[in-house]
Amino acid sequence: MERQFIAAAQNDLMAKLASGEIDTEAKKQKLLDTYVEELESKYPEWANLQVSLVAGAGFEPAAFRL
């Protein structure tokens, strides 16, 4: 999930740079700061998801084990 977010942010940044929407270093830094804030706000959710998935590992019914 983190990698997907970073890839989407990179694509968004590149598109805004190419379109001329981001035409100063200050605008670029503001956008990057926005990405960082969003990533930091989502990270705890993703960490909890990962813990939940790991905690559930190994508790599948025997019929689903290979």
CHARMM-style PDB file with segment names, atoms N, HN, CA, C and O in Angstrom:
ATOM      1  N   MET     1       0.819  -1.185   0.000  1.00  0.00      PROA
ATOM      2  CA  MET     1       0.000   0.000   0.000  1.00  0.00      PROA
ATOM      3  C   MET     1       0.871   1.259   0.000  1.00  0.00      PROA
ATOM      4  O   MET     1       0.592   2.230  -0.704  1.00  0.00      PROA
ATOM      5  N   GLU     2       1.923   1.214   0.802  1.00  0.00      PROA
ATOM      6  HN  GLU     2       2.149   0.426   1.374  1.00  0.00      PROA
ATOM      7  CA  GLU     2       2.820   2.363   0.870  1.00  0.00      PROA
ATOM      8  C   GLU     2       3.466   2.612  -0.486  1.00  0.00      PROA
ATOM      9  O   GLU     2       3.565   3.752  -0.939  1.00  0.00      PROA
ATOM     10  N   ARG     3       3.901   1.536  -1.125  1.00  0.00      PROA
ATOM     11  HN  ARG     3       3.821   0.610  -0.756  1.00  0.00      PROA
ATOM     12  CA  ARG     3       4.530   1.680  -2.451  1.00  0.00      PROA
ATOM     13  C   ARG     3       3.550   2.232  -3.475  1.00  0.00      PROA
ATOM     14  O   ARG     3       3.923   3.046  -4.321  1.00  0.00      PROA
ATOM     15  N   GLN     4       2.301   1.792  -3.400  1.00  0.00      PROA
ATOM     16  HN  GLN     4       1.998   1.131  -2.714  1.00  0.00      PROA
ATOM     17  CA  GLN     4       1.282   2.300  -4.324  1.00  0.00      PROA
ATOM     18  C   GLN     4       1.059   3.782  -4.109  1.00  0.00      PROA
ATOM     19  O   GLN     4       0.933   4.538  -5.072  1.00  0.00      PROA
ATOM     20  N   PHE     5       1.008   4.208  -2.850  1.00  0.00      PROA
ATOM     21  HN  PHE     5       1.111   3.594  -2.067  1.00  0.00      PROA
ATOM     22  CA  PHE     5       0.822   5.620  -2.549  1.00  0.00      PROA
ATOM     23  C   PHE     5       1.989   6.438  -3.098  1.00  0.00      PROA
ATOM     24  O   PHE     5       1.781   7.476  -3.726  1.00  0.00      PROA
ATOM     25  N   ILE     6       3.202   5.975  -2.863  1.00  0.00      PROA
ATOM     26  HN  ILE     6       3.371   5.132  -2.353  1.00  0.00      PROA
ATOM     27  CA  ILE     6       4.382   6.703  -3.325  1.00  0.00      PROA
ATOM     28  C   ILE     6       4.408   6.772  -4.842  1.00  0.00      PROA
ATOM     29  O   ILE     6       4.738   7.816  -5.405  1.00  0.00      PROA
ATOM     30  N   ALA     7       4.066   5.681  -5.512  1.00  0.00      PROA
ATOM     31  HN  ALA     7       3.798   4.834  -5.055  1.00  0.00      PROA
ATOM     32  CA  ALA     7       4.030   5.688  -6.979  1.00  0.00      PROA
ATOM     33  C   ALA     7       2.984   6.673  -7.492  1.00  0.00      PROA
ATOM     34  O   ALA     7       3.235   7.401  -8.452  1.00  0.00      PROA
ATOM     35  N   ALA     8       1.820   6.697  -6.861  1.00  0.00      PROA
ATOM     36  HN  ALA     8       1.616   6.105  -6.081  1.00  0.00      PROA
ATOM     37  CA  ALA     8       0.765   7.626  -7.275  1.00  0.00      PROA
ATOM     38  C   ALA     8       1.195   9.070  -7.037  1.00  0.00      PROA
ATOM     39  O   ALA     8       0.924   9.944  -7.861  1.00  0.00      PROA
ATOM     40  N   ALA     9       1.864   9.321  -5.914  1.00  0.00      PROA
ATOM     41  HN  ALA     9       2.084   8.611  -5.245  1.00  0.00      PROA
ATOM     42  CA  ALA     9       2.346  10.669  -5.617  1.00  0.00      PROA
ATOM     43  C   ALA     9       3.396  11.097  -6.635  1.00  0.00      PROA
ATOM     44  O   ALA     9       3.390  12.241  -7.090  1.00  0.00      PROA
ATOM     45  N   GLN    10       4.292  10.191  -6.992  1.00  0.00      PROA
ATOM     46  HN  GLN    10       4.297   9.262  -6.622  1.00  0.00      PROA
ATOM     47  CA  GLN    10       5.311  10.506  -7.998  1.00  0.00      PROA
ATOM     48  C   GLN    10       4.661  10.831  -9.343  1.00  0.00      PROA
ATOM     49  O   GLN    10       5.046  11.794 -10.006  1.00  0.00      PROA
ATOM     50  N   ASN    11       3.684  10.032  -9.736  1.00  0.00      PROA
ATOM     51  HN  ASN    11       3.372   9.250  -9.197  1.00  0.00      PROA
ATOM     52  CA  ASN    11       2.990  10.279 -11.001  1.00  0.00      PROA
ATOM     53  C   ASN    11       2.273  11.623 -10.976  1.00  0.00      PROA
ATOM     54  O   ASN    11       2.299  12.363 -11.960  1.00  0.00      PROA
ATOM     55  N   ASP    12       1.636  11.938  -9.856  1.00  0.00      PROA
ATOM     56  HN  ASP    12       1.615  11.338  -9.057  1.00  0.00      PROA
ATOM     57  CA  ASP    12       0.937  13.202  -9.708  1.00  0.00      PROA
ATOM     58  C   ASP    12       1.917  14.372  -9.801  1.00  0.00      PROA
ATOM     59  O   ASP    12       1.657  15.354 -10.496  1.00  0.00      PROA
ATOM     60  N   LEU    13       3.032  14.260  -9.103  1.00  0.00      PROA
ATOM     61  HN  LEU    13       3.243  13.462  -8.538  1.00  0.00      PROA
ATOM     62  CA  LEU    13       4.043  15.313  -9.133  1.00  0.00      PROA
ATOM     63  C   LEU    13       4.568  15.516 -10.549  1.00  0.00      PROA
ATOM     64  O   LEU    13       4.679  16.651 -11.014  1.00  0.00      PROA
ATOM     65  N   MET    14       4.886  14.440 -11.225  1.00  0.00      PROA
ATOM     66  HN  MET    14       4.795  13.519 -10.848  1.00  0.00      PROA
ATOM     67  CA  MET    14       5.425  14.551 -12.592  1.00  0.00      PROA
ATOM     68  C   MET    14       4.415  15.183 -13.537  1.00  0.00      PROA
ATOM     69  O   MET    14       4.781  15.995 -14.387  1.00  0.00      PROA
ATOM     70  N   ALA    15       3.151  14.815 -13.393  1.00  0.00      PROA
ATOM     71  HN  ALA    15       2.854  14.156 -12.702  1.00  0.00      PROA
ATOM     72  CA  ALA    15       2.105  15.387 -14.243  1.00  0.00      PROA
ATOM     73  C   ALA    15       1.964  16.881 -13.986  1.00  0.00      PROA
ATOM     74  O   ALA    15       1.804  17.662 -14.924  1.00  0.00      PROA
ATOM     75  N   LYS    16       2.023  17.284 -12.712  1.00  0.00      PROA
ATOM     76  HN  LYS    16       2.153  16.650 -11.950  1.00  0.00      PROA
ATOM     77  CA  LYS    16       1.896  18.707 -12.379  1.00  0.00      PROA
ATOM     78  C   LYS    16       3.115  19.497 -12.831  1.00  0.00      PROA
ATOM     79  O   LYS    16       2.993  20.655 -13.229  1.00  0.00      PROA
ATOM     80  N   LEU    17       4.284  18.881 -12.773  1.00  0.00      PROA
ATOM     81  HN  LEU    17       4.383  17.940 -12.450  1.00  0.00      PROA
ATOM     82  CA  LEU    17       5.483  19.547 -13.284  1.00  0.00      PROA
ATOM     83  C   LEU    17       5.402  19.708 -14.799  1.00  0.00      PROA
ATOM     84  O   LEU    17       5.727  20.770 -15.331  1.00  0.00      PROA
ATOM     85  N   ALA    18       4.971  18.662 -15.490  1.00  0.00      PROA
ATOM     86  HN  ALA    18       4.707  17.800 -15.058  1.00  0.00      PROA
ATOM     87  CA  ALA    18       4.881  18.691 -16.951  1.00  0.00      PROA
ATOM     88  C   ALA    18       3.839  19.692 -17.448  1.00  0.00      PROA
ATOM     89  O   ALA    18       4.010  20.304 -18.502  1.00  0.00      PROA
ATOM     90  N   SER    19       2.760  19.853 -16.684  1.00  0.00      PROA
ATOM     91  HN  SER    19       2.621  19.356 -15.828  1.00  0.00      PROA
ATOM     92  CA  SER    19       1.696  20.760 -17.097  1.00  0.00      PROA
ATOM     93  C   SER    19       2.016  22.223 -16.783  1.00  0.00      PROA
ATOM     94  O   SER    19       1.343  23.131 -17.271  1.00  0.00      PROA
ATOM     95  N   GLY    20       3.040  22.440 -15.970  1.00  0.00      PROA
ATOM     96  HN  GLY    20       3.586  21.702 -15.573  1.00  0.00      PROA
ATOM     97  CA  GLY    20       3.390  23.798 -15.588  1.00  0.00      PROA
ATOM     98  C   GLY    20       2.670  24.275 -14.343  1.00  0.00      PROA
ATOM     99  O   GLY    20       2.870  25.408 -13.904  1.00  0.00      PROA
ATOM    100  N   GLU    21       1.834  23.422 -13.768  1.00  0.00      PROA
ATOM    101  HN  GLU    21       1.671  22.502 -14.124  1.00  0.00      PROA
ATOM    102  CA  GLU    21       1.113  23.791 -12.547  1.00  0.00      PROA
ATOM    103  C   GLU    21       2.079  24.061 -11.397  1.00  0.00      PROA
ATOM    104  O   GLU    21       1.855  24.952 -10.578  1.00  0.00      PROA
ATOM    105  N   ILE    22       3.156  23.276 -11.348  1.00  0.00      PROA
ATOM    106  HN  ILE    22       3.337  22.551 -12.013  1.00  0.00      PROA
ATOM    107  CA  ILE    22       4.208  23.483 -10.352  1.00  0.00      PROA
ATOM    108  C   ILE    22       5.350  24.189 -11.079  1.00  0.00      PROA
ATOM    109  O   ILE    22       6.113  23.568 -11.819  1.00  0.00      PROA
ATOM    110  N   ASP    23       5.452  25.500 -10.853  1.00  0.00      PROA
ATOM    111  HN  ASP    23       4.832  26.004 -10.252  1.00  0.00      PROA
ATOM    112  CA  ASP    23       6.447  26.272 -11.588  1.00  0.00      PROA
ATOM    113  C   ASP    23       7.489  26.939 -10.696  1.00  0.00      PROA
ATOM    114  O   ASP    23       8.348  27.673 -11.184  1.00  0.00      PROA
ATOM    115  N   THR    24       7.415  26.684  -9.388  1.00  0.00      PROA
ATOM    116  HN  THR    24       6.717  26.087  -8.992  1.00  0.00      PROA
ATOM    117  CA  THR    24       8.431  27.206  -8.481  1.00  0.00      PROA
ATOM    118  C   THR    24       8.837  26.121  -7.500  1.00  0.00      PROA
ATOM    119  O   THR    24       8.104  25.159  -7.270  1.00  0.00      PROA
ATOM    120  N   GLU    25      10.012  26.296  -6.932  1.00  0.00      PROA
ATOM    121  HN  GLU    25      10.607  27.077  -7.119  1.00  0.00      PROA
ATOM    122  CA  GLU    25      10.487  25.334  -5.938  1.00  0.00      PROA
ATOM    123  C   GLU    25       9.591  25.352  -4.697  1.00  0.00      PROA
ATOM    124  O   GLU    25       9.392  24.315  -4.064  1.00  0.00      PROA
ATOM    125  N   ALA    26       9.054  26.520  -4.346  1.00  0.00      PROA
ATOM    126  HN  ALA    26       9.216  27.362  -4.860  1.00  0.00      PROA
ATOM    127  CA  ALA    26       8.168  26.636  -3.179  1.00  0.00      PROA
ATOM    128  C   ALA    26       6.890  25.826  -3.388  1.00  0.00      PROA
ATOM    129  O   ALA    26       6.432  25.153  -2.464  1.00  0.00      PROA
ATOM    130  N   LYS    27       6.311  25.879  -4.580  1.00  0.00      PROA
ATOM    131  HN  LYS    27       6.683  26.425  -5.331  1.00  0.00      PROA
ATOM    132  CA  LYS    27       5.104  25.096  -4.869  1.00  0.00      PROA
ATOM    133  C   LYS    27       5.413  23.603  -4.833  1.00  0.00      PROA
ATOM    134  O   LYS    27       4.620  22.803  -4.335  1.00  0.00      PROA
ATOM    135  N   LYS    28       6.569  23.243  -5.363  1.00  0.00      PROA
ATOM    136  HN  LYS    28       7.213  23.893  -5.767  1.00  0.00      PROA
ATOM    137  CA  LYS    28       6.972  21.837  -5.365  1.00  0.00      PROA
ATOM    138  C   LYS    28       7.132  21.344  -3.926  1.00  0.00      PROA
ATOM    139  O   LYS    28       6.659  20.260  -3.585  1.00  0.00      PROA
ATOM    140  N   GLN    29       7.795  22.135  -3.085  1.00  0.00      PROA
ATOM    141  HN  GLN    29       8.180  23.015  -3.362  1.00  0.00      PROA
ATOM    142  CA  GLN    29       8.006  21.740  -1.696  1.00  0.00      PROA
ATOM    143  C   GLN    29       6.688  21.643  -0.944  1.00  0.00      PROA
ATOM    144  O   GLN    29       6.507  20.745  -0.122  1.00  0.00      PROA
ATOM    145  N   LYS    30       5.767  22.560  -1.217  1.00  0.00      PROA
ATOM    146  HN  LYS    30       5.913  23.290  -1.885  1.00  0.00      PROA
ATOM    147  CA  LYS    30       4.455  22.519  -0.555  1.00  0.00      PROA
ATOM    148  C   LYS    30       3.718  21.230  -0.919  1.00  0.00      PROA
ATOM    149  O   LYS    30       3.115  20.593  -0.056  1.00  0.00      PROA
ATOM    150  N   LEU    31       3.767  20.849  -2.197  1.00  0.00      PROA
ATOM    151  HN  LEU    31       4.256  21.367  -2.898  1.00  0.00      PROA
ATOM    152  CA  LEU    31       3.116  19.619  -2.634  1.00  0.00      PROA
ATOM    153  C   LEU    31       3.784  18.398  -1.993  1.00  0.00      PROA
ATOM    154  O   LEU    31       3.100  17.476  -1.547  1.00  0.00      PROA
ATOM    155  N   LEU    32       5.110  18.394  -1.947  1.00  0.00      PROA
ATOM    156  HN  LEU    32       5.665  19.143  -2.309  1.00  0.00      PROA
ATOM    157  CA  LEU    32       5.819  17.278  -1.314  1.00  0.00      PROA
ATOM    158  C   LEU    32       5.471  17.182   0.166  1.00  0.00      PROA
ATOM    159  O   LEU    32       5.299  16.084   0.695  1.00  0.00      PROA
ATOM    160  N   ASP    33       5.366  18.325   0.836  1.00  0.00      PROA
ATOM    161  HN  ASP    33       5.506  19.218   0.407  1.00  0.00      PROA
ATOM    162  CA  ASP    33       4.975  18.330   2.253  1.00  0.00      PROA
ATOM    163  C   ASP    33       3.571  17.745   2.434  1.00  0.00      PROA
ATOM    164  O   ASP    33       3.305  17.036   3.404  1.00  0.00      PROA
ATOM    165  N   THR    34       2.685  18.048   1.493  1.00  0.00      PROA
ATOM    166  HN  THR    34       2.901  18.624   0.704  1.00  0.00      PROA
ATOM    167  CA  THR    34       1.326  17.510   1.542  1.00  0.00      PROA
ATOM    168  C   THR    34       1.352  15.986   1.406  1.00  0.00      PROA
ATOM    169  O   THR    34       0.633  15.285   2.117  1.00  0.00      PROA
ATOM    170  N   TYR    35       2.179  15.480   0.497  1.00  0.00      PROA
ATOM    171  HN  TYR    35       2.763  16.050  -0.081  1.00  0.00      PROA
ATOM    172  CA  TYR    35       2.307  14.024   0.334  1.00  0.00      PROA
ATOM    173  C   TYR    35       2.826  13.381   1.624  1.00  0.00      PROA
ATOM    174  O   TYR    35       2.332  12.335   2.045  1.00  0.00      PROA
ATOM    175  N   VAL    36       3.816  14.010   2.241  1.00  0.00      PROA
ATOM    176  HN  VAL    36       4.217  14.860   1.899  1.00  0.00      PROA
ATOM    177  CA  VAL    36       4.396  13.471   3.470  1.00  0.00      PROA
ATOM    178  C   VAL    36       3.340  13.415   4.573  1.00  0.00      PROA
ATOM    179  O   VAL    36       3.221  12.407   5.270  1.00  0.00      PROA
ATOM    180  N   GLU    37       2.583  14.485   4.729  1.00  0.00      PROA
ATOM    181  HN  GLU    37       2.679  15.303   4.163  1.00  0.00      PROA
ATOM    182  CA  GLU    37       1.533  14.505   5.752  1.00  0.00      PROA
ATOM    183  C   GLU    37       0.515  13.396   5.522  1.00  0.00      PROA
ATOM    184  O   GLU    37       0.102  12.712   6.458  1.00  0.00      PROA
ATOM    185  N   GLU    38       0.115  13.228   4.266  1.00  0.00      PROA
ATOM    186  HN  GLU    38       0.450  13.784   3.506  1.00  0.00      PROA
ATOM    187  CA  GLU    38      -0.869  12.185   3.958  1.00  0.00      PROA
ATOM    188  C   GLU    38      -0.290  10.799   4.226  1.00  0.00      PROA
ATOM    189  O   GLU    38      -0.965   9.939   4.790  1.00  0.00      PROA
ATOM    190  N   LEU    39       0.950  10.586   3.825  1.00  0.00      PROA
ATOM    191  HN  LEU    39       1.499  11.285   3.366  1.00  0.00      PROA
ATOM    192  CA  LEU    39       1.595   9.294   4.055  1.00  0.00      PROA
ATOM    193  C   LEU    39       1.709   9.005   5.544  1.00  0.00      PROA
ATOM    194  O   LEU    39       1.434   7.890   5.987  1.00  0.00      PROA
ATOM    195  N   GLU    40       2.116  10.009   6.317  1.00  0.00      PROA
ATOM    196  HN  GLU    40       2.339  10.915   5.957  1.00  0.00      PROA
ATOM    197  CA  GLU    40       2.233   9.826   7.763  1.00  0.00      PROA
ATOM    198  C   GLU    40       0.885   9.540   8.412  1.00  0.00      PROA
ATOM    199  O   GLU    40       0.811   8.782   9.379  1.00  0.00      PROA
ATOM    200  N   SER    41      -0.181  10.140   7.889  1.00  0.00      PROA
ATOM    201  HN  SER    41      -0.120  10.756   7.103  1.00  0.00      PROA
ATOM    202  CA  SER    41      -1.505   9.898   8.472  1.00  0.00      PROA
ATOM    203  C   SER    41      -2.013   8.500   8.141  1.00  0.00      PROA
ATOM    204  O   SER    41      -2.772   7.920   8.918  1.00  0.00      PROA
ATOM    205  N   LYS    42      -1.607   7.953   7.004  1.00  0.00      PROA
ATOM    206  HN  LYS    42      -0.991   8.424   6.372  1.00  0.00      PROA
ATOM    207  CA  LYS    42      -2.075   6.623   6.600  1.00  0.00      PROA
ATOM    208  C   LYS    42      -1.208   5.511   7.169  1.00  0.00      PROA
ATOM    209  O   LYS    42      -1.671   4.378   7.304  1.00  0.00      PROA
ATOM    210  N   TYR    43       0.029   5.809   7.502  1.00  0.00      PROA
ATOM    211  HN  TYR    43       0.406   6.729   7.393  1.00  0.00      PROA
ATOM    212  CA  TYR    43       0.944   4.757   7.942  1.00  0.00      PROA
ATOM    213  C   TYR    43       0.424   3.957   9.130  1.00  0.00      PROA
ATOM    214  O   TYR    43       0.508   2.729   9.106  1.00  0.00      PROA
ATOM    215  N   PRO    44      -0.120   4.611  10.191  1.00  0.00      PROA
ATOM    216  CA  PRO    44      -0.637   3.798  11.308  1.00  0.00      PROA
ATOM    217  C   PRO    44      -1.731   2.822  10.877  1.00  0.00      PROA
ATOM    218  O   PRO    44      -1.796   1.704  11.388  1.00  0.00      PROA
ATOM    219  N   GLU    45      -2.588   3.231   9.943  1.00  0.00      PROA
ATOM    220  HN  GLU    45      -2.535   4.140   9.528  1.00  0.00      PROA
ATOM    221  CA  GLU    45      -3.634   2.329   9.450  1.00  0.00      PROA
ATOM    222  C   GLU    45      -3.004   1.119   8.774  1.00  0.00      PROA
ATOM    223  O   GLU    45      -3.425  -0.017   8.992  1.00  0.00      PROA
ATOM    224  N   TRP    46      -1.988   1.374   7.950  1.00  0.00      PROA
ATOM    225  HN  TRP    46      -1.645   2.297   7.773  1.00  0.00      PROA
ATOM    226  CA  TRP    46      -1.332   0.282   7.233  1.00  0.00      PROA
ATOM    227  C   TRP    46      -0.583  -0.621   8.195  1.00  0.00      PROA
ATOM    228  O   TRP    46      -0.555  -1.837   8.005  1.00  0.00      PROA
ATOM    229  N   ALA    47       0.026  -0.049   9.224  1.00  0.00      PROA
ATOM    230  HN  ALA    47       0.004   0.939   9.379  1.00  0.00      PROA
ATOM    231  CA  ALA    47       0.749  -0.849  10.208  1.00  0.00      PROA
ATOM    232  C   ALA    47      -0.231  -1.760  10.948  1.00  0.00      PROA
ATOM    233  O   ALA    47       0.067  -2.929  11.193  1.00  0.00      PROA
ATOM    234  N   ASN    48      -1.399  -1.221  11.302  1.00  0.00      PROA
ATOM    235  HN  ASN    48      -1.641  -0.271  11.102  1.00  0.00      PROA
ATOM    236  CA  ASN    48      -2.411  -2.041  11.972  1.00  0.00      PROA
ATOM    237  C   ASN    48      -2.908  -3.156  11.062  1.00  0.00      PROA
ATOM    238  O   ASN    48      -3.141  -4.273  11.522  1.00  0.00      PROA
ATOM    239  N   LEU    49      -3.071  -2.866   9.793  1.00  0.00      PROA
ATOM    240  HN  LEU    49      -2.882  -1.958   9.420  1.00  0.00      PROA
ATOM    241  CA  LEU    49      -3.501  -3.874   8.831  1.00  0.00      PROA
ATOM    242  C   LEU    49      -2.468  -4.986   8.746  1.00  0.00      PROA
ATOM    243  O   LEU    49      -2.820  -6.166   8.736  1.00  0.00      PROA
ATOM    244  N   GLN    50      -1.197  -4.616   8.685  1.00  0.00      PROA
ATOM    245  HN  GLN    50      -0.910  -3.658   8.693  1.00  0.00      PROA
ATOM    246  CA  GLN    50      -0.150  -5.612   8.604  1.00  0.00      PROA
ATOM    247  C   GLN    50      -0.144  -6.487   9.850  1.00  0.00      PROA
ATOM    248  O   GLN    50      -0.013  -7.706   9.736  1.00  0.00      PROA
ATOM    249  N   VAL    51      -0.280  -5.904  11.029  1.00  0.00      PROA
ATOM    250  HN  VAL    51      -0.387  -4.914  11.122  1.00  0.00      PROA
ATOM    251  CA  VAL    51      -0.314  -6.668  12.271  1.00  0.00      PROA
ATOM    252  C   VAL    51      -1.502  -7.616  12.266  1.00  0.00      PROA
ATOM    253  O   VAL    51      -1.379  -8.764  12.693  1.00  0.00      PROA
ATOM    254  N   SER    52      -2.656  -7.148  11.786  1.00  0.00      PROA
ATOM    255  HN  SER    52      -2.756  -6.216  11.439  1.00  0.00      PROA
ATOM    256  CA  SER    52      -3.844  -7.994  11.734  1.00  0.00      PROA
ATOM    257  C   SER    52      -3.630  -9.180  10.802  1.00  0.00      PROA
ATOM    258  O   SER    52      -4.024 -10.303  11.116  1.00  0.00      PROA
ATOM    259  N   LEU    53      -3.010  -8.930   9.666  1.00  0.00      PROA
ATOM    260  HN  LEU    53      -2.689  -8.017   9.411  1.00  0.00      PROA
ATOM    261  CA  LEU    53      -2.774 -10.014   8.717  1.00  0.00      PROA
ATOM    262  C   LEU    53      -1.793 -11.030   9.275  1.00  0.00      PROA
ATOM    263  O   LEU    53      -1.989 -12.235   9.122  1.00  0.00      PROA
ATOM    264  N   VAL    54      -0.745 -10.551   9.919  1.00  0.00      PROA
ATOM    265  HN  VAL    54      -0.586  -9.572  10.043  1.00  0.00      PROA
ATOM    266  CA  VAL    54       0.240 -11.460  10.493  1.00  0.00      PROA
ATOM    267  C   VAL    54      -0.371 -12.231  11.649  1.00  0.00      PROA
ATOM    268  O   VAL    54      -0.118 -13.428  11.792  1.00  0.00      PROA
ATOM    269  N   ALA    55      -1.168 -11.573  12.473  1.00  0.00      PROA
ATOM    270  HN  ALA    55      -1.373 -10.601  12.356  1.00  0.00      PROA
ATOM    271  CA  ALA    55      -1.791 -12.239  13.608  1.00  0.00      PROA
ATOM    272  C   ALA    55      -2.750 -13.331  13.150  1.00  0.00      PROA
ATOM    273  O   ALA    55      -2.929 -14.329  13.848  1.00  0.00      PROA
ATOM    274  N   GLY    56      -3.368 -13.155  11.986  1.00  0.00      PROA
ATOM    275  HN  GLY    56      -3.224 -12.345  11.418  1.00  0.00      PROA
ATOM    276  CA  GLY    56      -4.310 -14.143  11.480  1.00  0.00      PROA
ATOM    277  C   GLY    56      -3.652 -15.285  10.729  1.00  0.00      PROA
ATOM    278  O   GLY    56      -4.311 -16.274  10.407  1.00  0.00      PROA
ATOM    279  N   ALA    57      -2.384 -15.168  10.451  1.00  0.00      PROA
ATOM    280  HN  ALA    57      -1.848 -14.365  10.713  1.00  0.00      PROA
ATOM    281  CA  ALA    57      -1.677 -16.198   9.683  1.00  0.00      PROA
ATOM    282  C   ALA    57      -1.646 -17.505  10.463  1.00  0.00      PROA
ATOM    283  O   ALA    57      -1.407 -17.517  11.671  1.00  0.00      PROA
ATOM    284  N   GLY    58      -1.886 -18.591   9.767  1.00  0.00      PROA
ATOM    285  HN  GLY    58      -2.080 -18.582   8.786  1.00  0.00      PROA
ATOM    286  CA  GLY    58      -1.806 -19.902  10.386  1.00  0.00      PROA
ATOM    287  C   GLY    58      -3.105 -20.377  11.014  1.00  0.00      PROA
ATOM    288  O   GLY    58      -3.160 -21.476  11.566  1.00  0.00      PROA
ATOM    289  N   PHE    59      -4.150 -19.565  10.938  1.00  0.00      PROA
ATOM    290  HN  PHE    59      -4.105 -18.672  10.489  1.00  0.00      PROA
ATOM    291  CA  PHE    59      -5.412 -19.953  11.555  1.00  0.00      PROA
ATOM    292  C   PHE    59      -6.454 -20.333  10.515  1.00  0.00      PROA
ATOM    293  O   PHE    59      -7.654 -20.290  10.787  1.00  0.00      PROA
ATOM    294  N   GLU    60      -5.998 -20.704   9.328  1.00  0.00      PROA
ATOM    295  HN  GLU    60      -5.023 -20.739   9.107  1.00  0.00      PROA
ATOM    296  CA  GLU    60      -6.917 -21.121   8.281  1.00  0.00      PROA
ATOM    297  C   GLU    60      -7.419 -22.521   8.582  1.00  0.00      PROA
ATOM    298  O   GLU    60      -6.722 -23.310   9.219  1.00  0.00      PROA
ATOM    299  N   PRO    61      -8.622 -22.831   8.127  1.00  0.00      PROA
ATOM    300  CA  PRO    61      -9.113 -24.208   8.283  1.00  0.00      PROA
ATOM    301  C   PRO    61      -8.186 -25.180   7.571  1.00  0.00      PROA
ATOM    302  O   PRO    61      -7.579 -24.834   6.557  1.00  0.00      PROA
ATOM    303  N   ALA    62      -8.077 -26.381   8.092  1.00  0.00      PROA
ATOM    304  HN  ALA    62      -8.570 -26.662   8.915  1.00  0.00      PROA
ATOM    305  CA  ALA    62      -7.162 -27.383   7.532  1.00  0.00      PROA
ATOM    306  C   ALA    62      -7.456 -27.679   6.065  1.00  0.00      PROA
ATOM    307  O   ALA    62      -6.547 -28.054   5.324  1.00  0.00      PROA
ATOM    308  N   ALA    63      -8.695 -27.521   5.636  1.00  0.00      PROA
ATOM    309  HN  ALA    63      -9.433 -27.217   6.238  1.00  0.00      PROA
ATOM    310  CA  ALA    63      -9.072 -27.809   4.248  1.00  0.00      PROA
ATOM    311  C   ALA    63      -8.387 -26.868   3.275  1.00  0.00      PROA
ATOM    312  O   ALA    63      -8.228 -27.200   2.100  1.00  0.00      PROA
ATOM    313  N   PHE    64      -7.984 -25.707   3.745  1.00  0.00      PROA
ATOM    314  HN  PHE    64      -8.114 -25.438   4.700  1.00  0.00      PROA
ATOM    315  CA  PHE    64      -7.371 -24.730   2.844  1.00  0.00      PROA
ATOM    316  C   PHE    64      -5.850 -24.799   2.846  1.00  0.00      PROA
ATOM    317  O   PHE    64      -5.201 -24.069   2.096  1.00  0.00      PROA
ATOM    318  N   ARG    65      -5.286 -25.637   3.651  1.00  0.00      PROA
ATOM    319  HN  ARG    65      -5.813 -26.230   4.260  1.00  0.00      PROA
ATOM    320  CA  ARG    65      -3.836 -25.776   3.684  1.00  0.00      PROA
ATOM    321  C   ARG    65      -3.393 -26.726   2.582  1.00  0.00      PROA
ATOM    322  O   ARG    65      -4.078 -27.692   2.247  1.00  0.00      PROA
ATOM    323  N   LEU    66      -2.245 -26.422   2.041  1.00  0.00      PROA
ATOM    324  HN  LEU    66      -1.688 -25.637   2.313  1.00  0.00      PROA
ATOM    325  CA  LEU    66      -1.699 -27.296   0.982  1.00  0.00      PROA
ATOM    326  C   LEU    66      -0.807 -28.347   1.552  1.00  0.00      PROA
ATOM    327  OT1 LEU    66      -0.264 -29.165   0.810  1.00  0.00      PROA
TER     328      LEU     66
END
